[in-house]
Amino acid sequence: MSEASILGELRAIVGDDGLISAPEDLRTYECDGLTNFRVMPWAVVLVRSTEEVQAVVRICHRERIPFVARGSGTGLSGGALPVAGGIVISLARMNRILEVDLPNARMVVEPGVINIDVTGRVSRYDFIYAPDPSSQVVCSIGGNVAENSGGAHCLKYGFTTTHVLGLEVVLPDGALAHLGSKTLDAPGYDLCGVFVGSEGTLGIATKITLRIVKRPETIQTMMAAFATTNEAGAAVSGIIAAGMLAAAMEMMDRLATKAAEEAVHANYPDCGAVLLVELDGPVAEVEALMPRVIAICREHGAIETRVAQTDVERALLWKGRKASIAAMGRLSPNYILQDGVIPRTALPQILSEIDQLSAESGLRVANVFHAGDGNLHPLVLYDARIEGQEHAAEVVAQRILELCIEKGGSLTGEHGIGAEKIHMMEKMFSEPDLDTMQRVRCAFDPLRLSNPTKIFPRPRMCGEAPGEYKPHPLEIAGVAERF
Ligand SMILES: Cc1cc2nc3c(=O)[nH]c(=O)nc-3n(C[C@H](O)[C@H](O)[C@H](O)COP(=O)(O)OP(=O)(O)OC[C@H]3O[C@@H](n4cnc5c(N)ncnc54)[C@H](O)[C@@H]3O)c2cc1C
């Protein structure tokens, strides 16, 4: 079928205002939050219903056109990066909250609903949706599901996967499947769990059943200042070793604190590391535990501890943390934000290794951590106008991830593999590990149409036998390339 006819079919499904195909308009969709990766799509469709998603995907299937789902485009690993010649399916207009079921503590939402609006709808009944990525005022629930997003409070409440009970999914051939259910334990394979975190490679989520939880009776937030990140890290381990499960434990080093302070005046002291510890739960429990948390921080060298006395003070402490990454632009014209995970106990060691990398490269590295989870967000600062600095920053950023893997950690805590970390997958996973993942993918998407250029370093054709990958002689000769 001709391109014009296919565009005509798409227009008939989504209407004139739902189809974008002019190059100047497509630019908006050429990247996500990882702006150094850019690919122009062939077309973008803005769908309004499950039926429209199905109709568009059926055309893609018939014509063998790759497609990429897009929520708000805030992803930081290039997950929503288009495929050349492919279609971007924007879910932003599917933004209705379909059901609120307070007695059963669940809600059904469309994928384009913004994270913070879920809590917004139920907060007057004292319910919250717990996963709270720092981007929660803009990112969509569909994107959160695809990335299995985390946030400061996921330490206690769990990542997105803990809060997704069921999914309606348009499969890559346009069929509709229902994964999981509204109850807590659906029989059969946990396909809902498989889909969460699959980065758009298994189909498109069109309805999501979420678990909501009661707002805790009280919340207390404490800021502790330390001379060094090592001391702050030791305090985190001390709190966990004492058997306390904080709602959140977040850490910033000197550079990150400075950037946050300059941006939002959070009233952080000038120190080597700031640790925020939040406790929530029944009043009696929180009041009993907070003095113990403070005592542990002091034992590990805290030079100042301060418990927020009002909601305004508490919000200000969090404002600094949430702004710390974006605020880095005040300290450096460019930076690479990394996302890796280490076992918590490896924190002091990796920090000294990062310091060493920084000294060797002459590049400053700021550190922001979800300290309780061992999730690091190092920011490698550089100036792209200085020749060679961008490359040097990439080398440092990559080495930090290698260190995470060497310490038994992971390539990503919450931002996903996307297009960015494909080349690192083989450092973390063996060939059989990757094969197993790819066979799952093939079961959902045998034609490899759904976000095909993400996650896997060497996508397998679904007819291939498992086992060690053997390149075709033409690939070895450099005559043909596998996409
Ligand atoms: C300032 C800032 C702070 C951030 N902080 C955090 C943080 O604290 N924690 C965290 O986890 N992330 C964070 N992120 C990253 C990002 O916000 C999350 O990954 C978020 O979940 C992406 O949502 P989105 O709607 O923007 O998705 P997009 O970027 O549009 O898409 C992300 C992925 O989801 C897929 N996708 C989107 N919708 C669907 C759907 N309906 N069905 C199937 N696949 C779909 C896309 O194909 C893509 O692979 C941050 C980003 C920024 C810019």
The ligand as a MOL file (V3000), in Angstrom:
LIG
                    3D

  0  0  0     0  0            999 V3000
M  V30 BEGIN CTAB
M  V30 COUNTS 53 58 0 0 0
M  V30 BEGIN ATOM
M  V30 1 C 13.3840 15.6460 35.8300 0
M  V30 2 C 13.1210 14.1700 35.7370 0
M  V30 3 C 13.0820 13.4280 36.8960 0
M  V30 4 C 12.8370 12.0480 36.8280 0
M  V30 5 N 12.7660 11.3470 37.9910 0
M  V30 6 C 12.4970 10.0250 37.9440 0
M  V30 7 C 12.3880 9.2700 39.1640 0
M  V30 8 O 12.5140 9.7860 40.2610 0
M  V30 9 N 12.1220 7.9530 39.0500 0
M  V30 10 C 11.9490 7.3400 37.8390 0
M  V30 11 O 11.6950 6.1350 37.8080 0
M  V30 12 N 12.0470 8.0270 36.6880 0
M  V30 13 C 12.2980 9.3440 36.7050 0
M  V30 14 N 12.3870 10.0530 35.5340 0
M  V30 15 C 12.2450 9.3390 34.2480 0
M  V30 16 C 10.8040 9.3230 33.6600 0
M  V30 17 O 10.0330 10.4090 34.1380 0
M  V30 18 C 10.1100 8.0060 33.9510 0
M  V30 19 O 10.7890 6.9530 33.2770 0
M  V30 20 C 8.6400 7.9730 33.5310 0
M  V30 21 O 8.0280 6.7740 33.9350 0
M  V30 22 C 8.4240 8.1160 32.0280 0
M  V30 23 O 7.0610 8.3940 31.8160 0
M  V30 24 P 6.5880 9.0780 30.4630 0
M  V30 25 O 5.1090 9.1610 30.4910 0
M  V30 26 O 7.3050 10.3440 30.2550 0
M  V30 27 O 7.0370 7.9670 29.4220 0
M  V30 28 P 7.7830 8.1180 28.0270 0
M  V30 29 O 9.1010 8.7610 28.2160 0
M  V30 30 O 6.8630 8.7030 27.0410 0
M  V30 31 O 7.9960 6.5710 27.6650 0
M  V30 32 C 8.8200 5.7710 28.4560 0
M  V30 33 C 8.7360 4.3250 27.9550 0
M  V30 34 O 7.4310 3.8330 28.1750 0
M  V30 35 C 6.8670 3.3210 26.9730 0
M  V30 36 N 5.4270 3.5840 27.0830 0
M  V30 37 C 4.8290 4.7650 27.3370 0
M  V30 38 N 3.5100 4.5920 27.4350 0
M  V30 39 C 3.2710 3.2770 27.2560 0
M  V30 40 C 2.1020 2.4790 27.2440 0
M  V30 41 N 0.8920 2.9800 27.4650 0
M  V30 42 N 2.2300 1.1530 27.0070 0
M  V30 43 C 3.4420 0.5930 26.7830 0
M  V30 44 N 4.5760 1.3030 26.7830 0
M  V30 45 C 4.4880 2.6290 27.0260 0
M  V30 46 C 7.5940 4.0530 25.8790 0
M  V30 47 O 7.5840 3.3170 24.6580 0
M  V30 48 C 8.9800 4.1650 26.4640 0
M  V30 49 O 9.6830 2.9710 26.2580 0
M  V30 50 C 12.6410 11.4240 35.5700 0
M  V30 51 C 12.6650 12.1870 34.4050 0
M  V30 52 C 12.9190 13.5370 34.4860 0
M  V30 53 C 12.9310 14.3240 33.2040 0
M  V30 END ATOM
M  V30 BEGIN BOND
M  V30 1 1 1 2
M  V30 2 1 2 3
M  V30 3 2 2 52
M  V30 4 2 3 4
M  V30 5 1 4 5
M  V30 6 1 4 50
M  V30 7 2 5 6
M  V30 8 1 6 7
M  V30 9 1 6 13
M  V30 10 2 7 8
M  V30 11 1 7 9
M  V30 12 1 9 10
M  V30 13 2 10 11
M  V30 14 1 10 12
M  V30 15 2 12 13
M  V30 16 1 13 14
M  V30 17 1 14 15
M  V30 18 1 14 50
M  V30 19 1 15 16
M  V30 20 1 16 17
M  V30 21 1 16 18
M  V30 22 1 18 19
M  V30 23 1 18 20
M  V30 24 1 20 21
M  V30 25 1 20 22
M  V30 26 1 22 23
M  V30 27 1 23 24
M  V30 28 2 24 25
M  V30 29 1 24 26
M  V30 30 1 24 27
M  V30 31 1 27 28
M  V30 32 2 28 29
M  V30 33 1 28 30
M  V30 34 1 28 31
M  V30 35 1 31 32
M  V30 36 1 32 33
M  V30 37 1 33 34
M  V30 38 1 33 48
M  V30 39 1 34 35
M  V30 40 1 35 36
M  V30 41 1 35 46
M  V30 42 1 36 37
M  V30 43 1 36 45
M  V30 44 2 37 38
M  V30 45 1 38 39
M  V30 46 1 39 40
M  V30 47 2 39 45
M  V30 48 1 40 41
M  V30 49 2 40 42
M  V30 50 1 42 43
M  V30 51 2 43 44
M  V30 52 1 44 45
M  V30 53 1 46 47
M  V30 54 1 46 48
M  V30 55 1 48 49
M  V30 56 2 50 51
M  V30 57 1 51 52
M  V30 58 1 52 53
M  V30 END BOND
M  V30 END CTAB
M  END
